[in-house]
Amino acid sequence: MSIRKIWYISFMQADSPRAFGFGISKTKFIVILSILSILLLYFGFNVHNVWKKNSELSQLSKLQRENELLRDRMSSFSTQIDSLLIKIQIMETWEDNMRQELRLPVINQDVRALGSGGMPFSDPIFLPFSEDLHKLYNENLNRMTFISAKTDLTYATHFELLSSIQSRESLYKATPSIWPTFGRITSLFGYRHHPIIQERTLHAGVDIANDRGTIIYATAYGTVSFAGRSGTAGNLIRIDHASGLQTRYAHLDRIFVLAGDTVYKGQIIGAMGSSGNSTGYHLHYEVMDLRRGRLLNPSAFLGVPKDQLPTDNSPEITLSFDDLDFDITLFEMGVGGW
């Protein structure tokens, strides 16, 4: 006969001799303890799940706010891209107008469109989170790629335009295009009866007459290749220009430059005289094409229409300040008088 063990649990107050208690078998105690443990674990598991869910909801709310902020930034970025495209279009229009004014080839619109079309590039980085954000992101990404290519093309075409303008400016500076002095045209380029040797000869330039000491100007930017006495031409200046032309100024009274000097268009280089083989005070002005080795008609570089050039029966042309096409502030006043 087995003896059944009973656990007796007693409770008593510290300030009272009375006690109360109860007895419980070991088996029942283990069962109750197991149930309490299971309940405690279940409670703890639920508490953990609630905490985890609240944490996930908080994280989700944070991600939603960040998503909305990112979407707002993307929309703002898209607006900035629109502004950049408008500015590039304005620059392209300006360039086209400049090219038309300068008679340069206009950039083909198909070239400016950069062959747009076909399947655009798509980056799936935002696709798992939001289809709308994925679409907006890739639209901006493709537009930025287009703007980058547009900018490179515009820079290249603007640089080419600037180079053309600079080349034209350099050519203009080096090409005779102003009157070399004030006065009246007394003899044109071409064959004529020479007033001294009394024979029909080629007059290689134009003669512009005025008072002694009238200022003579360089008609283009260049380098003085000769400045001194030269036989029948008297006091002579020759200037070589980067355009391949050479201008010559003969019968001068005084010379204000030296060989090797660099002169600019409109610079004073001498004074009118009658040195050499001459019958009166005038400038004999010539233009020569050094590349082809031939003389050119200087009248073509004076801006005088053919129907206004003097003939045997027409009045002489008189040059005034209004006829000059260069800035009067470039004149070196007071050198040799007017």
C-alpha positions as CSV (number, residue, x, y, z in Angstrom):
1,M,0.0,0.0,0.0
2,S,1.6,3.2,-1.2
3,I,1.5,6.4,0.8
4,R,0.1,9.4,-1.1
5,K,2.2,12.5,-0.5
6,I,0.3,15.8,0.1
7,W,2.0,19.2,-0.1
8,Y,0.6,21.5,2.5
9,I,0.8,25.3,1.9
10,S,0.2,27.6,4.8
11,F,-0.2,31.4,5.0
12,M,-0.1,33.5,8.1
13,Q,0.1,37.2,9.0
14,A,3.1,38.6,10.6
15,D,1.1,40.4,13.4
16,S,-1.3,37.5,14.1
17,P,-0.9,34.0,15.4
18,R,-3.7,32.7,13.2
19,A,-2.8,30.8,10.0
20,F,-4.6,29.3,7.1
21,G,-3.6,27.0,4.4
22,F,-4.5,24.2,2.0
23,G,-3.1,20.9,0.9
24,I,-2.3,19.9,-2.6
25,S,-0.9,16.8,-4.2
26,K,2.3,16.9,-6.1
27,T,0.6,15.9,-9.3
28,K,-2.0,18.6,-9.1
29,F,0.7,21.2,-8.2
30,I,2.7,20.2,-11.4
31,V,-0.4,20.4,-13.5
32,I,-1.4,23.8,-12.1
33,L,2.2,25.1,-12.5
34,S,2.3,23.9,-16.1
35,I,-1.0,25.6,-16.9
36,L,0.2,28.9,-15.4
37,S,3.5,28.6,-17.4
38,I,1.5,28.0,-20.6
39,L,-0.7,31.0,-19.8
40,L,2.3,33.1,-19.1
41,L,4.0,32.2,-22.3
42,Y,0.8,32.8,-24.3
43,F,0.4,36.2,-22.7
44,G,4.0,37.1,-23.4
45,F,3.7,35.9,-27.0
46,N,0.6,38.1,-27.5
47,V,2.3,41.1,-25.9
48,H,5.3,40.6,-28.2
49,N,3.0,40.3,-31.3
50,V,1.2,43.5,-30.3
51,W,4.5,45.3,-29.8
52,K,5.8,44.0,-33.1
53,K,2.6,45.0,-35.0
54,N,2.7,48.5,-33.5
55,S,6.3,48.8,-34.4
56,E,5.6,47.7,-38.0
57,L,2.6,50.1,-38.2
58,S,4.9,52.9,-37.0
59,Q,7.5,52.0,-39.6
60,L,4.9,51.8,-42.3
61,S,3.5,55.2,-41.4
62,K,7.1,56.6,-41.5
63,L,7.7,55.0,-44.9
64,Q,4.4,56.4,-46.2
65,R,5.4,59.9,-45.1
66,E,8.8,59.4,-46.7
67,N,7.1,58.1,-49.8
68,E,4.9,61.2,-50.0
69,L,7.9,63.5,-49.4
70,L,9.8,61.7,-52.1
71,R,6.8,62.0,-54.5
72,D,6.6,65.8,-53.8
73,R,10.4,66.1,-54.4
74,M,10.0,64.2,-57.6
75,S,7.2,66.5,-58.8
76,S,9.3,69.6,-57.9
77,F,12.2,68.0,-59.7
78,S,10.0,67.5,-62.8
79,T,9.0,71.2,-62.7
80,Q,12.7,72.2,-62.7
81,I,13.4,69.9,-65.6
82,D,10.6,71.6,-67.5
83,S,12.2,75.0,-66.8
84,L,15.6,73.7,-68.0
85,L,14.0,72.5,-71.2
86,I,12.4,75.8,-71.8
87,K,15.7,77.6,-71.3
88,I,17.5,75.3,-73.7
89,Q,14.8,75.9,-76.3
90,I,15.3,79.7,-75.9
91,M,19.0,79.2,-76.4
92,E,18.4,77.1,-79.5
93,T,16.0,79.8,-80.9
94,W,18.6,82.5,-80.2
95,E,21.3,80.4,-82.0
96,D,19.1,79.7,-85.0
97,N,18.4,83.5,-85.3
98,M,22.1,84.3,-85.0
99,R,23.0,81.7,-87.7
100,Q,20.3,83.1,-90.0
101,E,21.6,86.7,-89.5
102,L,25.2,85.6,-90.1
103,R,24.1,83.3,-93.0
104,L,25.5,80.3,-91.4
105,P,24.0,76.8,-91.7
106,V,21.1,76.3,-89.2
107,I,21.1,73.2,-87.1
108,N,18.6,70.6,-88.4
109,Q,15.7,70.0,-86.1
110,D,16.1,66.3,-86.4
111,V,19.6,66.7,-85.0
112,R,18.3,68.8,-82.2
113,A,15.7,66.2,-81.4
114,L,18.6,63.7,-80.8
115,G,16.7,60.9,-82.4
116,S,14.1,60.8,-79.7
117,G,11.7,57.8,-79.8
118,G,11.9,54.1,-79.2
119,M,11.8,52.2,-75.9
120,P,12.8,54.5,-73.0
121,F,15.2,53.2,-70.3
122,S,13.4,51.9,-67.1
123,D,15.0,51.5,-63.7
124,P,13.0,49.1,-61.5
125,I,14.3,50.4,-58.2
126,F,11.0,51.8,-57.0
127,L,8.7,49.3,-58.6
128,P,8.3,47.1,-55.5
129,F,7.2,50.0,-53.4
130,S,4.9,52.2,-55.7
131,E,4.0,51.9,-59.4
132,D,3.2,55.6,-59.5
133,L,6.6,56.5,-57.9
134,H,8.3,54.1,-60.3
135,K,6.7,55.8,-63.3
136,L,7.5,59.3,-62.1
137,Y,11.1,58.4,-61.3
138,N,11.7,56.9,-64.7
139,E,10.1,59.8,-66.5
140,N,12.4,62.2,-64.8
141,L,15.4,59.9,-65.3
142,N,14.8,59.7,-69.0
143,R,14.2,63.5,-69.3
144,M,17.5,64.2,-67.4
145,T,19.3,61.9,-69.8
146,F,17.8,63.8,-72.7
147,I,18.7,67.2,-71.1
148,S,22.3,66.0,-70.6
149,A,22.6,65.1,-74.3
150,K,20.8,68.4,-75.3
151,T,23.2,70.4,-73.2
152,D,26.2,68.7,-74.8
153,L,24.8,69.3,-78.3
154,T,24.0,73.0,-77.5
155,Y,27.4,73.6,-76.1
156,A,29.0,72.1,-79.2
157,T,26.9,74.1,-81.6
158,H,27.3,77.3,-79.5
159,F,31.1,76.8,-79.5
160,E,31.1,76.3,-83.3
161,L,29.0,79.4,-83.7
162,L,31.4,81.4,-81.5
163,S,34.4,80.2,-83.5
164,S,32.6,81.3,-86.7
165,I,31.9,84.7,-85.3
166,Q,35.5,85.1,-84.0
167,S,36.8,84.0,-87.4
168,R,34.6,86.5,-89.1
169,E,35.5,89.2,-86.7
170,S,39.2,88.5,-87.3
171,L,38.6,88.5,-91.0
172,Y,36.8,91.8,-90.8
173,K,39.6,93.4,-88.8
174,A,42.1,92.1,-91.3
175,T,40.1,93.2,-94.4
176,P,40.2,96.8,-95.7
177,S,36.8,98.2,-95.3
178,I,37.2,102.0,-94.5
179,W,38.4,105.0,-96.3
180,P,42.1,105.6,-95.8
181,T,41.7,109.4,-95.6
182,F,39.4,112.4,-96.1
183,G,39.1,114.0,-99.5
184,R,37.8,113.6,-103.1
185,I,38.5,110.8,-105.5
186,T,40.4,112.2,-108.5
187,S,41.4,109.0,-110.3
188,L,40.1,105.5,-110.3
189,F,41.6,102.1,-110.7
190,G,42.2,101.1,-114.3
191,Y,43.8,102.2,-117.5
192,R,44.1,106.0,-118.0
193,H,46.2,108.6,-119.7
194,H,49.1,109.2,-117.3
195,P,49.4,112.9,-116.4
196,I,53.2,112.9,-116.3
197,I,54.5,110.5,-118.9
198,Q,51.6,111.2,-121.2
199,E,50.9,107.5,-122.0
200,R,48.1,105.1,-121.5
201,T,49.0,103.1,-118.4
202,L,47.3,101.0,-115.7
203,H,46.5,103.1,-112.7
204,A,46.9,100.4,-109.9
205,G,44.9,102.2,-107.2
206,V,42.7,105.2,-106.5
207,D,43.8,108.7,-105.8
208,I,42.2,110.7,-103.1
209,A,43.1,114.4,-103.0
210,N,43.1,116.9,-100.1
211,D,45.3,119.4,-98.4
212,R,48.9,118.7,-97.4
213,G,49.0,117.0,-93.9
214,T,45.6,115.4,-94.2
215,I,45.7,112.3,-91.9
216,I,46.1,108.8,-93.4
217,Y,44.6,105.8,-91.7
218,A,45.3,102.1,-91.8
219,T,42.2,100.5,-93.5
220,A,42.6,97.1,-91.7
221,Y,44.5,95.4,-88.9
222,G,47.9,94.2,-89.9
223,T,51.7,94.5,-89.8
224,V,53.8,97.2,-91.5
225,S,56.0,95.4,-93.9
226,F,57.6,98.6,-95.4
227,A,57.7,102.3,-94.3
228,G,60.1,104.6,-96.2
229,R,61.1,106.1,-99.5
230,S,60.3,104.0,-102.6
231,G,61.2,105.6,-106.0
232,T,58.3,107.2,-107.9
233,A,55.9,106.2,-105.0
234,G,57.7,108.7,-102.8
235,N,57.1,108.1,-99.1
236,L,55.4,104.7,-99.0
237,I,53.8,102.4,-96.4
238,R,52.9,98.8,-97.1
239,I,50.8,96.9,-94.6
240,D,50.3,93.1,-94.7
241,H,46.9,91.8,-93.4
242,A,46.0,88.3,-92.2
243,S,43.3,88.2,-94.8
244,G,46.0,87.7,-97.4
245,L,45.7,91.3,-98.7
246,Q,48.3,94.1,-98.7
247,T,47.4,97.8,-98.7
248,R,49.8,100.5,-100.0
249,Y,49.8,104.2,-99.2
250,A,51.9,106.3,-101.5
251,H,53.1,110.0,-102.0
252,L,53.0,110.7,-98.2
253,D,54.4,113.8,-96.7
254,R,55.2,112.1,-93.4
255,I,55.2,108.5,-92.0
256,F,54.3,107.8,-88.4
257,V,55.0,104.0,-88.3
258,L,58.0,101.7,-88.6
259,A,58.4,98.4,-90.4
260,G,57.4,95.6,-88.1
261,D,54.7,97.7,-86.3
262,T,51.3,96.2,-85.7
263,V,48.5,98.6,-86.6
264,Y,44.8,98.4,-86.1
265,K,41.9,99.5,-88.4
266,G,41.5,103.3,-88.2
267,Q,45.0,103.9,-86.7
268,I,46.9,107.0,-88.0
269,I,49.9,106.0,-90.0
270,G,50.9,109.1,-92.0
271,A,50.0,112.4,-93.5
272,M,49.1,113.3,-97.1
273,G,51.7,114.8,-99.3
274,S,53.1,114.9,-102.9
275,S,56.4,113.0,-102.6
276,G,57.7,111.0,-105.5
277,N,56.2,111.1,-109.0
278,S,53.2,113.3,-108.2
279,T,51.4,116.4,-109.6
280,G,49.7,117.5,-106.4
281,Y,48.7,116.6,-102.8
282,H,46.9,113.3,-102.7
283,L,47.0,109.7,-101.5
284,H,47.6,106.9,-103.9
285,Y,45.9,103.9,-102.3
286,E,46.3,100.3,-103.6
287,V,45.0,96.9,-102.5
288,M,46.9,93.7,-103.6
289,D,45.9,90.1,-103.2
290,L,49.2,88.5,-102.1
291,R,48.0,84.9,-102.4
292,R,47.1,85.4,-106.0
293,G,49.7,88.0,-106.8
294,R,47.3,90.5,-108.4
295,L,46.1,94.0,-107.8
296,L,42.5,94.6,-106.8
297,N,40.2,97.6,-107.4
298,P,40.3,99.6,-104.1
299,S,36.9,101.0,-104.8
300,A,35.4,97.7,-103.9
301,F,36.7,98.2,-100.4
302,L,35.6,101.8,-99.9
303,G,31.8,101.0,-99.9
304,V,31.1,103.4,-102.8
305,P,28.4,102.2,-105.2
306,K,29.6,101.9,-108.8
307,D,27.0,104.4,-110.0
308,Q,28.4,107.0,-107.6
309,L,32.0,106.7,-108.7
310,P,33.3,109.7,-110.8
311,T,33.6,109.5,-114.5
312,D,35.1,112.0,-117.0
313,N,31.8,113.9,-117.0
314,S,30.7,113.4,-113.4
315,P,31.5,115.4,-110.2
316,E,34.2,114.1,-107.9
317,I,33.3,112.3,-104.7
318,T,34.1,114.1,-101.5
319,L,34.6,112.1,-98.3
320,S,33.1,113.5,-95.1
321,F,32.9,112.1,-91.5
322,D,29.5,110.5,-92.3
323,D,31.1,108.4,-94.9
324,L,33.4,106.6,-92.5
325,D,32.2,103.2,-91.1
326,F,34.6,103.0,-88.1
327,D,34.4,104.5,-84.6
328,I,35.6,108.1,-84.6
329,T,36.9,107.5,-81.0
330,L,39.6,105.3,-82.5
331,F,41.2,108.2,-84.3
332,E,44.5,109.5,-82.9
333,M,43.6,113.2,-82.9
334,G,46.2,115.9,-83.1
335,V,48.9,113.9,-84.9
336,G,49.9,115.8,-88.1
337,G,46.7,117.9,-88.2
338,W,43.6,117.3,-90.3
